[in-house]
Amino acid sequence: MKENRNKLVTPSILNVEKEKRIDYVNSLIDLGISW
């Protein structure tokens, strides 16, 4: 049971990291456009 739970949790953590990266890149793009 624990192993299955970890397998489900890990992708969600990776997705959160991906979302953060996308937000970071988008904010950089917005800054570049505002310049």
mmCIF file of the N, C-alpha and C atoms, coordinates in Angstrom:
data_MODEL
# 
_entry.id   MODEL 
# 
loop_
_atom_site.group_PDB 
_atom_site.id 
_atom_site.type_symbol 
_atom_site.label_atom_id 
_atom_site.label_alt_id 
_atom_site.label_comp_id 
_atom_site.label_asym_id 
_atom_site.label_entity_id 
_atom_site.label_seq_id 
_atom_site.pdbx_PDB_ins_code 
_atom_site.Cartn_x 
_atom_site.Cartn_y 
_atom_site.Cartn_z 
_atom_site.occupancy 
_atom_site.B_iso_or_equiv 
_atom_site.pdbx_formal_charge 
_atom_site.auth_seq_id 
_atom_site.auth_comp_id 
_atom_site.auth_asym_id 
_atom_site.auth_atom_id 
_atom_site.pdbx_PDB_model_num 
ATOM 1   N N  . MET A 1 1  ? 0.839  -1.204 0.000   1.00 0.00 ? 1  MET A N  1 
ATOM 2   C CA . MET A 1 1  ? 0.000  0.000  0.000   1.00 0.00 ? 1  MET A CA 1 
ATOM 3   C C  . MET A 1 1  ? 0.877  1.258  0.000   1.00 0.00 ? 1  MET A C  1 
ATOM 4   N N  . LYS A 1 2  ? 1.915  1.274  0.839   1.00 0.00 ? 2  LYS A N  1 
ATOM 5   C CA . LYS A 1 2  ? 2.759  2.469  0.920   1.00 0.00 ? 2  LYS A CA 1 
ATOM 6   C C  . LYS A 1 2  ? 3.431  2.751  -0.424  1.00 0.00 ? 2  LYS A C  1 
ATOM 7   N N  . GLU A 1 3  ? 3.930  1.705  -1.079  1.00 0.00 ? 3  GLU A N  1 
ATOM 8   C CA . GLU A 1 3  ? 4.628  1.915  -2.349  1.00 0.00 ? 3  GLU A CA 1 
ATOM 9   C C  . GLU A 1 3  ? 3.694  2.533  -3.385  1.00 0.00 ? 3  GLU A C  1 
ATOM 10  N N  . ASN A 1 4  ? 2.468  1.994  -3.467  1.00 0.00 ? 4  ASN A N  1 
ATOM 11  C CA . ASN A 1 4  ? 1.517  2.543  -4.431  1.00 0.00 ? 4  ASN A CA 1 
ATOM 12  C C  . ASN A 1 4  ? 1.224  4.008  -4.122  1.00 0.00 ? 4  ASN A C  1 
ATOM 13  N N  . ARG A 1 5  ? 1.088  4.323  -2.852  1.00 0.00 ? 5  ARG A N  1 
ATOM 14  C CA . ARG A 1 5  ? 0.793  5.705  -2.474  1.00 0.00 ? 5  ARG A CA 1 
ATOM 15  C C  . ARG A 1 5  ? 1.946  6.616  -2.886  1.00 0.00 ? 5  ARG A C  1 
ATOM 16  N N  . ASN A 1 6  ? 3.168  6.158  -2.671  1.00 0.00 ? 6  ASN A N  1 
ATOM 17  C CA . ASN A 1 6  ? 4.324  6.973  -3.041  1.00 0.00 ? 6  ASN A CA 1 
ATOM 18  C C  . ASN A 1 6  ? 4.353  7.204  -4.553  1.00 0.00 ? 6  ASN A C  1 
ATOM 19  N N  . LYS A 1 7  ? 4.001  6.179  -5.316  1.00 0.00 ? 7  LYS A N  1 
ATOM 20  C CA . LYS A 1 7  ? 4.007  6.324  -6.772  1.00 0.00 ? 7  LYS A CA 1 
ATOM 21  C C  . LYS A 1 7  ? 2.973  7.358  -7.209  1.00 0.00 ? 7  LYS A C  1 
ATOM 22  N N  . LEU A 1 8  ? 1.864  7.439  -6.473  1.00 0.00 ? 8  LEU A N  1 
ATOM 23  C CA . LEU A 1 8  ? 0.838  8.424  -6.831  1.00 0.00 ? 8  LEU A CA 1 
ATOM 24  C C  . LEU A 1 8  ? 1.267  9.823  -6.403  1.00 0.00 ? 8  LEU A C  1 
ATOM 25  N N  . VAL A 1 9  ? 1.960  9.909  -5.270  1.00 0.00 ? 9  VAL A N  1 
ATOM 26  C CA . VAL A 1 9  ? 2.348  11.223 -4.740  1.00 0.00 ? 9  VAL A CA 1 
ATOM 27  C C  . VAL A 1 9  ? 3.472  11.842 -5.565  1.00 0.00 ? 9  VAL A C  1 
ATOM 28  N N  . THR A 1 10 ? 4.432  11.031 -5.976  1.00 0.00 ? 10 THR A N  1 
ATOM 29  C CA . THR A 1 10 ? 5.600  11.576 -6.670  1.00 0.00 ? 10 THR A CA 1 
ATOM 30  C C  . THR A 1 10 ? 5.233  12.332 -7.952  1.00 0.00 ? 10 THR A C  1 
ATOM 31  N N  . PRO A 1 11 ? 4.395  11.779 -8.835  1.00 0.00 ? 11 PRO A N  1 
ATOM 32  C CA . PRO A 1 11 ? 4.042  12.523 -10.048 1.00 0.00 ? 11 PRO A CA 1 
ATOM 33  C C  . PRO A 1 11 ? 3.364  13.850 -9.725  1.00 0.00 ? 11 PRO A C  1 
ATOM 34  N N  . SER A 1 12 ? 2.533  13.880 -8.685  1.00 0.00 ? 12 SER A N  1 
ATOM 35  C CA . SER A 1 12 ? 1.849  15.135 -8.340  1.00 0.00 ? 12 SER A CA 1 
ATOM 36  C C  . SER A 1 12 ? 2.872  16.177 -7.900  1.00 0.00 ? 12 SER A C  1 
ATOM 37  N N  . ILE A 1 13 ? 3.898  15.751 -7.173  1.00 0.00 ? 13 ILE A N  1 
ATOM 38  C CA . ILE A 1 13 ? 4.957  16.681 -6.759  1.00 0.00 ? 13 ILE A CA 1 
ATOM 39  C C  . ILE A 1 13 ? 5.690  17.188 -8.001  1.00 0.00 ? 13 ILE A C  1 
ATOM 40  N N  . LEU A 1 14 ? 5.966  16.291 -8.947  1.00 0.00 ? 14 LEU A N  1 
ATOM 41  C CA . LEU A 1 14 ? 6.646  16.700 -10.169 1.00 0.00 ? 14 LEU A CA 1 
ATOM 42  C C  . LEU A 1 14 ? 5.778  17.684 -10.937 1.00 0.00 ? 14 LEU A C  1 
ATOM 43  N N  . ASN A 1 15 ? 4.461  17.446 -10.955 1.00 0.00 ? 15 ASN A N  1 
ATOM 44  C CA . ASN A 1 15 ? 3.561  18.359 -11.657 1.00 0.00 ? 15 ASN A CA 1 
ATOM 45  C C  . ASN A 1 15 ? 3.586  19.731 -11.012 1.00 0.00 ? 15 ASN A C  1 
ATOM 46  N N  . VAL A 1 16 ? 3.643  19.773 -9.687  1.00 0.00 ? 16 VAL A N  1 
ATOM 47  C CA . VAL A 1 16 ? 3.701  21.065 -8.987  1.00 0.00 ? 16 VAL A CA 1 
ATOM 48  C C  . VAL A 1 16 ? 4.983  21.791 -9.377  1.00 0.00 ? 16 VAL A C  1 
ATOM 49  N N  . GLU A 1 17 ? 6.092  21.062 -9.397  1.00 0.00 ? 17 GLU A N  1 
ATOM 50  C CA . GLU A 1 17 ? 7.365  21.678 -9.783  1.00 0.00 ? 17 GLU A CA 1 
ATOM 51  C C  . GLU A 1 17 ? 7.268  22.214 -11.211 1.00 0.00 ? 17 GLU A C  1 
ATOM 52  N N  . LYS A 1 18 ? 6.619  21.439 -12.091 1.00 0.00 ? 18 LYS A N  1 
ATOM 53  C CA . LYS A 1 18 ? 6.475  21.858 -13.483 1.00 0.00 ? 18 LYS A CA 1 
ATOM 54  C C  . LYS A 1 18 ? 5.651  23.136 -13.557 1.00 0.00 ? 18 LYS A C  1 
ATOM 55  N N  . GLU A 1 19 ? 4.559  23.183 -12.771 1.00 0.00 ? 19 GLU A N  1 
ATOM 56  C CA . GLU A 1 19 ? 3.711  24.385 -12.749 1.00 0.00 ? 19 GLU A CA 1 
ATOM 57  C C  . GLU A 1 19 ? 4.524  25.585 -12.288 1.00 0.00 ? 19 GLU A C  1 
ATOM 58  N N  . LYS A 1 20 ? 5.338  25.397 -11.242 1.00 0.00 ? 20 LYS A N  1 
ATOM 59  C CA . LYS A 1 20 ? 6.160  26.501 -10.734 1.00 0.00 ? 20 LYS A CA 1 
ATOM 60  C C  . LYS A 1 20 ? 7.113  26.983 -11.817 1.00 0.00 ? 20 LYS A C  1 
ATOM 61  N N  . ARG A 1 21 ? 7.724  26.041 -12.539 1.00 0.00 ? 21 ARG A N  1 
ATOM 62  C CA . ARG A 1 21 ? 8.667  26.416 -13.592 1.00 0.00 ? 21 ARG A CA 1 
ATOM 63  C C  . ARG A 1 21 ? 7.947  27.191 -14.691 1.00 0.00 ? 21 ARG A C  1 
ATOM 64  N N  . ILE A 1 22 ? 6.762  26.720 -15.063 1.00 0.00 ? 22 ILE A N  1 
ATOM 65  C CA . ILE A 1 22 ? 5.996  27.397 -16.115 1.00 0.00 ? 22 ILE A CA 1 
ATOM 66  C C  . ILE A 1 22 ? 5.653  28.807 -15.662 1.00 0.00 ? 22 ILE A C  1 
ATOM 67  N N  . ASP A 1 23 ? 5.216  28.957 -14.399 1.00 0.00 ? 23 ASP A N  1 
ATOM 68  C CA . ASP A 1 23 ? 4.892  30.291 -13.878 1.00 0.00 ? 23 ASP A CA 1 
ATOM 69  C C  . ASP A 1 23 ? 6.136  31.173 -13.904 1.00 0.00 ? 23 ASP A C  1 
ATOM 70  N N  . TYR A 1 24 ? 7.277  30.617 -13.534 1.00 0.00 ? 24 TYR A N  1 
ATOM 71  C CA . TYR A 1 24 ? 8.529  31.377 -13.506 1.00 0.00 ? 24 TYR A CA 1 
ATOM 72  C C  . TYR A 1 24 ? 8.904  31.845 -14.909 1.00 0.00 ? 24 TYR A C  1 
ATOM 73  N N  . VAL A 1 25 ? 8.813  30.938 -15.874 1.00 0.00 ? 25 VAL A N  1 
ATOM 74  C CA . VAL A 1 25 ? 9.148  31.288 -17.259 1.00 0.00 ? 25 VAL A CA 1 
ATOM 75  C C  . VAL A 1 25 ? 8.174  32.337 -17.782 1.00 0.00 ? 25 VAL A C  1 
ATOM 76  N N  . ASN A 1 26 ? 6.880  32.156 -17.485 1.00 0.00 ? 26 ASN A N  1 
ATOM 77  C CA . ASN A 1 26 ? 5.886  33.124 -17.946 1.00 0.00 ? 26 ASN A CA 1 
ATOM 78  C C  . ASN A 1 26 ? 6.155  34.496 -17.348 1.00 0.00 ? 26 ASN A C  1 
ATOM 79  N N  . SER A 1 27 ? 6.536  34.548 -16.076 1.00 0.00 ? 27 SER A N  1 
ATOM 80  C CA . SER A 1 27 ? 6.814  35.839 -15.434 1.00 0.00 ? 27 SER A CA 1 
ATOM 81  C C  . SER A 1 27 ? 8.039  36.482 -16.087 1.00 0.00 ? 27 SER A C  1 
ATOM 82  N N  . LEU A 1 28 ? 9.036  35.674 -16.434 1.00 0.00 ? 28 LEU A N  1 
ATOM 83  C CA . LEU A 1 28 ? 10.221 36.217 -17.109 1.00 0.00 ? 28 LEU A CA 1 
ATOM 84  C C  . LEU A 1 28 ? 9.829  36.767 -18.477 1.00 0.00 ? 28 LEU A C  1 
ATOM 85  N N  . ILE A 1 29 ? 8.959  36.044 -19.185 1.00 0.00 ? 29 ILE A N  1 
ATOM 86  C CA . ILE A 1 29 ? 8.506  36.497 -20.506 1.00 0.00 ? 29 ILE A CA 1 
ATOM 87  C C  . ILE A 1 29 ? 7.739  37.808 -20.350 1.00 0.00 ? 29 ILE A C  1 
ATOM 88  N N  . ASP A 1 30 ? 6.878  37.882 -19.330 1.00 0.00 ? 30 ASP A N  1 
ATOM 89  C CA . ASP A 1 30 ? 6.119  39.115 -19.093 1.00 0.00 ? 30 ASP A CA 1 
ATOM 90  C C  . ASP A 1 30 ? 7.076  40.270 -18.818 1.00 0.00 ? 30 ASP A C  1 
ATOM 91  N N  . LEU A 1 31 ? 8.120  40.036 -18.035 1.00 0.00 ? 31 LEU A N  1 
ATOM 92  C CA . LEU A 1 31 ? 9.105  41.084 -17.751 1.00 0.00 ? 31 LEU A CA 1 
ATOM 93  C C  . LEU A 1 31 ? 9.809  41.496 -19.039 1.00 0.00 ? 31 LEU A C  1 
ATOM 94  N N  . GLY A 1 32 ? 10.154 40.514 -19.862 1.00 0.00 ? 32 GLY A N  1 
ATOM 95  C CA . GLY A 1 32 ? 10.830 40.816 -21.120 1.00 0.00 ? 32 GLY A CA 1 
ATOM 96  C C  . GLY A 1 32 ? 9.948  41.665 -22.022 1.00 0.00 ? 32 GLY A C  1 
ATOM 97  N N  . ILE A 1 33 ? 8.641  41.379 -22.054 1.00 0.00 ? 33 ILE A N  1 
ATOM 98  C CA . ILE A 1 33 ? 7.720  42.143 -22.895 1.00 0.00 ? 33 ILE A CA 1 
ATOM 99  C C  . ILE A 1 33 ? 7.569  43.559 -22.340 1.00 0.00 ? 33 ILE A C  1 
ATOM 100 N N  . SER A 1 34 ? 7.511  43.687 -21.007 1.00 0.00 ? 34 SER A N  1 
ATOM 101 C CA . SER A 1 34 ? 7.312  45.008 -20.395 1.00 0.00 ? 34 SER A CA 1 
ATOM 102 C C  . SER A 1 34 ? 8.539  45.902 -20.607 1.00 0.00 ? 34 SER A C  1 
ATOM 103 N N  . TRP A 1 35 ? 9.712  45.283 -20.756 1.00 0.00 ? 35 TRP A N  1 
ATOM 104 C CA . TRP A 1 35 ? 10.900 46.084 -21.027 1.00 0.00 ? 35 TRP A CA 1 
ATOM 105 C C  . TRP A 1 35 ? 10.749 46.655 -22.433 1.00 0.00 ? 35 TRP A C  1 
# 
